[in-house]
Amino acid sequence: MTTDGVAYERRSAAPVIPPVLPRKLAKVPFAELAEGRLQGVVSSGSDPARVYVSSVTTGDHGLSCHTNNNRPCGGLGGGTNPCNHIGALIEAAVAQYGLERVTRYLKVELPEDEQDVRAGLHPTTAPNRAAEVFSGFLRHLAYLELPPSTEPLPELQWFPAAGVVR
């Protein structure tokens, strides 16, 4: 343990924060709060070869939902009504990160005693970021194929170590 209490910052592995609740990875295999969005991949209910890449932007609550073939979701309702894929993504995020963290990140104000994030959304149409999100999902999948190790990963070597001057 370092003197500042964050020894993990000096290692190549960071601690994993356990999910708030267990979630069904078959339905939403990827959900993250990143790049100013709640974003993720949602499995299609009708076609096992299709997934939807869905996102909600922070602040303006821009909605985007497209298939992995970059076709718009038919249930998005003109981009201003959350489709079932976005609903599933929000539920998975709340299970993973907790209601407070998701609402704080998305800048959603919920009515008193409300537990559904969608009730606080004031949605707009967001630009399509499906390619970026799906690429991140595939990159995360690639890490699952690596054998467990505490050794540094070469593609992450560009991160500077704290206090090291080169």
Buried (B, 14 or more C-beta within 10 A) or exposed (E): EEEEEEEEEEEBEEEEEEEBEEBEEEBBBBBBBEEBBBBBBBBBEEEEEEBBBBBBBBEBBBBBBBBBEEEBBEBBEEBBEBBBBBBBBBBBBBBBBBBEBBBEBBEBEBEEEBEBBBEBBEBEEBEBBBEBBBEBBEEEEEEEEEEEEEEEEEEEEEEEEEEEEE
